[in-house]
Amino acid sequence: MYFILWTLLLLVFCSWFLGYKYIQMHAEIRAREHKIIAKEARIKEMIKGLEEEKEKLEQEIQEVSSELGQLKD
């Protein structure tokens, strides 16, 4: 009789422990996903800003080269 009770108690404890570990692991995965998504958003913002800066620099280069062309004439 005691063997069955101890076995049931052990099963309950193991189930609780495994459930706790599963929830903990799931929370860690969600936190990592959140960090990755945040980094991805920051990188996209940086890329967008760099592309805008590239366009501005290309326009300035064209303006300067046209001014140099006018000075040569």
C-alpha positions in Angstrom: 0.0 0.0 0.0 2.8 2.4 0.9 4.6 1.6 -2.2 1.6 2.7 -4.3 1.3 5.9 -2.4 5.0 6.7 -2.7 4.9 5.9 -6.4 1.9 8.2 -6.9 3.6 10.9 -4.9 6.7 10.5 -7.1 4.7 10.7 -10.2 2.9 13.9 -9.1 6.3 15.4 -8.1 7.9 14.5 -11.5 4.9 15.8 -13.4 5.0 19.1 -11.5 8.8 19.4 -12.0 8.6 18.6 -15.7 5.7 21.1 -16.1 7.7 23.7 -14.3 10.7 23.1 -16.5 8.5 23.2 -19.7 7.0 26.6 -18.7 10.5 27.9 -17.8 11.9 26.7 -21.1 9.0 28.2 -23.0 9.5 31.6 -21.3 13.2 31.6 -22.2 12.4 30.8 -25.8 9.8 33.6 -26.0 12.3 36.1 -24.4 14.9 35.1 -27.0 12.4 35.5 -29.8 11.5 38.9 -28.5 15.1 40.0 -28.4 15.7 38.7 -32.0 12.6 40.5 -33.3 13.7 43.7 -31.6 17.2 43.4 -33.1 15.7 42.7 -36.5 13.5 45.8 -36.3 16.5 47.9 -35.3 18.6 46.6 -38.1 15.8 47.3 -40.6 15.6 50.9 -39.3 19.4 51.2 -39.6 19.3 49.9 -43.2 16.5 52.3 -44.1 18.4 55.2 -42.6 21.6 54.2 -44.4 19.8 53.9 -47.7 18.4 57.4 -47.3 21.8 58.7 -46.5 23.2 56.9 -49.5 20.7 58.6 -51.7 21.5 62.0 -50.3 25.2 61.4 -50.8 24.6 60.3 -54.4 22.6 63.5 -55.0 25.4 65.6 -53.5 28.0 63.8 -55.7 25.9 64.5 -58.8 25.6 68.2 -57.8 29.3 68.5 -57.2 30.2 66.7 -60.4 27.8 69.0 -62.4 29.4 72.0 -60.7 32.8 70.8 -61.7 31.6 70.2 -65.2 30.3 73.8 -65.4 33.6 75.1 -64.0 35.6 73.2 -66.7 33.5 74.8 -69.4 
